[in-house]
Amino acid sequence: MNETLVNMSDADRAEHLRKLIAGEYPDKRGRYGPFGGSYAPETLVTALKRLEQGIHEFLADDELQAELRRELKDWVGRPTALTHARGLSKRWGADVWLKREDLAHTGAHKINNALGQAFLAKKLGAKRVVAETGAGQHGVATAAACARVGIPCTVYMGAVDIERQAPNVDRMYQLGAKVVPVTSGDATLRAAIDEAFRNWVADPAETFYLLGSAVGPHPYPWLVQVLQSVIGTEARAQIIEAVGGLPDIAVACVGGGSNAIGLFHPMLADSGVEMLGIEAGGRGPDLGDNSATLAAGKPGVLHGTYSMLLYDADGQIQETHSVSAGLDYPGVGPEHALLKTIGRVTYQSITDDVALDALRECCAFEGILPAIESSHALAGAREWAKENPGKRILIGLSGRGDKDMPTLSKHMSFRDAAE
Ligand SMILES: *Cc1c(COP(=O)(O)O)cnc(C)c1O
């Protein structure tokens, strides 16, 4: 990390946190302290400004807000449940609560963001939506949201990912999306994002770019945080209602960081609530073997934002690895980079094997099949519980594991699972 970040004083850290809580971040330049901003080609500046204006109008308009709330309730199925994890509580010697984004329509938190942005696209008069997808989860959520809102949608997806994620490609087609294979670059998520950006640059007036995580140029990280904060706002009220108090810690997995920021942001002011973000530790700590961006990365610019990144000694963006496709991204949202720098959130990584073990435990003792991404949060919470006995733990269960069955079948034999 560079000098200014390492040498940040306690007073500076406190001031950054105050600004985050007060809504003074992102600032006018889209910055979260030293992070964030907007590194976009000139042609997109107008489109980004228009989007920012649209967000302000949407936030100030009670009727639009009510309309979106209605859709979140009747179509997405919100509020999602807060479940007392009795089996895990007993095993871990803790009081464990699960915020069930796996119960949301299309199976994960991604729909909160996709629906909100599709809704904005329509209000801004866009003629079509473009989106990128890696594992296909954001593509499916976007295809569903665009069908619901009534706007055509094109999803860019790496050719390699299309091979790996065939069922999700079929789901997108069924939901009416056009899926365009991207063969340039690494032919995975990073190339798909580049291609979606290029397509947007070509026609910024009529096209809306529906970005899938709390990354990218301002105002995207902010927009995604606002739309995903429904998770933390609900969970905070639900746990107070259930037990009359707040959790000792909130834990979520971090890919680009959207489900985590959605859980954390509404509780940043609750100083008694510790926060823990869990990244993908993959096969181990070597560069290229994981996607632990905050644990192992350095500051730099990727996809229009200044944040933490994984790159090698030559400055080349690093290929990443994780058993969970949804955590497999070399960057992370700028708000997380600041939250780490000021010490409000702690970030750790969990390896593939440990995450899969936590998945199995959740299946066996809760009757819930979590996504492999979410299982990283479960495993991180379990480790924290060992060090901190008897505490109340709120875990963001970002999605369900049905989509992961091909991976799970490969990693666990039937006999393993039955043991
Ligand atoms: C996409 C995905 C993630 C990772 O994305 P974030 O933006 O970090 O939330 C986590 N869990 C599930 C189930 C996902 O589909």
The ligand as an ORCA input file, in Angstrom:
! r2SCAN-3c Opt
* xyz 0 1
  C     -22.036    -12.750     -7.538
  C     -22.152    -13.356     -6.212
  C     -21.317    -12.967     -5.137
  C     -20.189    -11.991     -5.280
  O     -20.535    -10.712     -5.682
  P     -20.523     -9.462     -4.705
  O     -20.695     -8.312     -5.619
  O     -19.206     -9.447     -4.001
  O     -21.636     -9.629     -3.760
  C     -21.538    -13.533     -3.891
  N     -22.499    -14.470     -3.703
  C     -23.312    -14.873     -4.704
  C     -24.351    -15.901     -4.415
  C     -23.169    -14.338     -5.986
  O     -23.981    -14.745     -6.974
*
